[in-house]
Structure formats: C-alpha cells, structure tokens
Amino acid sequence: MLQEVNRDIIKKLRVNEMIRGREVRLVGEKGEQLGIMPLYQAREVAKKHNLDLVEVAATAVPPVCRLMDYGRYKYEQTKKEREARKGQRVSLLKEVRLRPKIGDHDFEAKARLVRRQLAEGDKVKVTIMFRGREITHPELGFRLLQRMSQNLSDVASIEGQPSRIGHRIHIILLPRVGQKAKIAEG
C-alpha cells in the first residue's frame, strides 16, 4: 500500500530512454542552461556526467530536460512527503450523549471524558437526547449544554450555537489552540 501511495505522490517523470522528441532544452545539474540540442546528444552528455536525463517540462517546446541523479531525487521527494504527513493530525469528531435528567456525578464523569477527548485534539459533539415527552422542555437540554460549555471553558471553545434536530440538541466543542499541555497537566 505504501508503494501505491508513493507512486501517486511522486510525479511521473520520463527518464533517459523514455523521453520522446527530437530535440530538448538541456538544463545542467546546478540549474545552468546548456542550450537546445538533439535528444541523442543530451543522452550522451548525461552518460558522460554519469547522471540521468529527466524530462521536467514535457509541455514546453522543445521539452525541458535536466541532468540529475534520479534515484536520489525520488528518495528526497519521498522523504519530504513523509515529513509533511508527519505534521498532519486528523481531527476526529467524537460524540458524547447525555440525557436531560442526568445526575450530578454522571455529568461530572461525562465532563471528564469530554476534557480527555479535547486533550487528544479531537472535536467533541455533546448531544442531549430526549425521549417521549421530555422534548416538551427543551430548556433543560439547553441549560445542560450551557453548564457543560462553562465547565470546559478553560480548554474548549464553542463552534456555533446549540442546534436542535428532532429529539436531540447538540453543540460542538473545539480544543483551544495551545491548551494541549495545560489540559494534560490538569
């Protein structure tokens, strides 16, 4: 699977014998212009310098080719991609569900759970689920969401306003930037 990903990441470049065309614009190893010359002559220059002839701009007229060590180039590109991927963090949206008649101790346990998930850098959707006639008192749900957001105001910020969809009311909490270390300590 890693090979498949790497093939997509690194641009497909034509190298040495795969290059088509009669003449090419040749660029040296350090970026210096070596001029326009027939393809066979450019290949000879590459062999003489013990380098590969790599087509870097196929759409140009004539195509632009560069002298370089292609194996080393591919290695450096995969290394750059790996570094770029390492810095990325996929933020997940996790959901914590509550009932409007939740007890104080249970509420505190859910608040600790949300705090832990925020510390891991995930967004958290806090949902109040109503059953039956409980929906006739949506203010209980809104009050509960307000209490949760106030409880976590030191580590979370609110994304939008609480919204009601059917028999549920929810709010999305985001981890505050730069709070990760403080959350872990507390």
N, C-alpha and C positions, 0 to 999 in steps of 0.2 A: 504493500500500500504506500509506503514511504517513497518508493521509486516512482509510482504513478503521480504522486503529488509533486515530486521534484521535476518530473518531465513537464508538468504544466507550468511550474514556476519559472524555470529557465527557458528563455526564448529559444525557439528552434532556429538555429543559425546554420547556414550552409558552410561547410568546411572543406578545404582542399579540393578534392575531385568532384564534390557535389555542386560546386559553383558552376553556373551556366552563363553564357555570354561570351562575346569575342574579346572585348577589352574591359578593363576595370580601372577605377581610380584607386591607386595604392597609397595607404597611409602607413607610416612606419611604426615601430614599437613604441616610440615616445610621442607619437602624435604628429610627426613631421610628414609633410606632403612629399611623396615620391613621384607623383605625376600619373598621367594616364598611360597605360601600356597594355599590350595584348595579354590575355589570360595565361598563356603558357609561360610568358616571360615573368609574370608575377609569381607563378608557382615556383619557377627556378630561383627567384630571389628569396622566397620563403624557405626552400630547401637549403640554400646557401647559408642562411642565418639560423638554420635548424629550428624554425618556427612553423606555425600553421598559418595558412591563409584563410581568414574568416570574413565572410560577407556580412557587413554590419548595416548596410543600407541597400536592400535589394531593389527598391523602387526608384532609386536615383538613376540618372542617365549620364554616364555609364555607372554601373553598380559600384559602391564603395566597399573595398576590402581592406582589412587591417592585418598586419603581421603581429601575431601573439601566440603565446603558449595556451592552446585551447583547453587542455586538461586543467591547468592552473586557474584559468578564467572560470570554468564551471565550478571548481572547488570553492572559489571565493564567492560566487553567486549563491551557492547553497548555504555557505556559512552566513552570509548576510541575511538570507531568508530565515534561517534558524534563529538568529539574533532578533529579528523583527517579530517572529512568532513568540519568542520567549517573553517579550514585553507585553503581549496581549493578554487580557484577562477577560474571559467570557463571564458576563454578569448574568446570573440566573434570577428569575422571578420566582420566589418561593411564597407559598401561601400558608397563613395561619388562620384557622377558623375558630370563631368564638360564638357563644350563644348569648342572647341578651340577659339571661338570668344567671350568668356565671358568678361563682363565688369569688371572694377577695383573694384567697390563697391560689386558686386556679388561675385567676387573672395575672397574679404576680409570676406564676410559673410560665405562662404564655409570654409575658413581657420579657422574661429572661431568655426564652427561646428566640424571640424576635431580635433581642440585643445580640445574641450569639451569631445569628444569621447575618445581621448587619456588619458584625465584626469580620466576617468572612468576605465581605464586599458584595453581598447579594442584595437585590431589591427584595422587599417583603410586602406582600399584599395581605392586609389584615381584613378579614371578612367576617361580618356578623350575619349569622344565618337565623332566620325567623321561621318558626313552624306554626301552622294553623293561624289562630287569631292573634298571635304575638305581633304580627305585622301592623296591627291597628295602633301600635305605639312605637313608631319608628324613631321617636326622640330618644328612647332608651339606647338604641343602636348608635345614634349619632353621639350621644353622651359618652358611650363606651369607647368609641373611636377617638373622641377628643381626649379622654383620660389616657388612652394608650399613647397618643402622639405627645401629650405633655410628659408622660412618664419617660419617653425616649427622646425628648427634645435635645438632650445633650449629645446624642450620637446620630440622630436621624433628622432628615428634612422631609417635608411632605411634598409629594408630586400631585398637584391638582387638589381639587376639593373632594370630599367624600361623595361617592355616587351610589345611587340606588338602582338596582336592576332586579326586578321581580321581588322575590322574598329575601334578597340579600342586599347588604350595604357594605361597600368596601372602600379602602383607602390604600394608596401605595406609599411606602416609606423608602427613602433612599439613604444609603450611608453618607454621612458628611465627609467631604474631602479632607484628608489629613487627620481623621479621627481614628484610624485603624489601630494605631499604637495605644491611644488612650483607652479605647474600648477593651483591648486585650488585657490591659493592666487592671481595669476596674472590674 
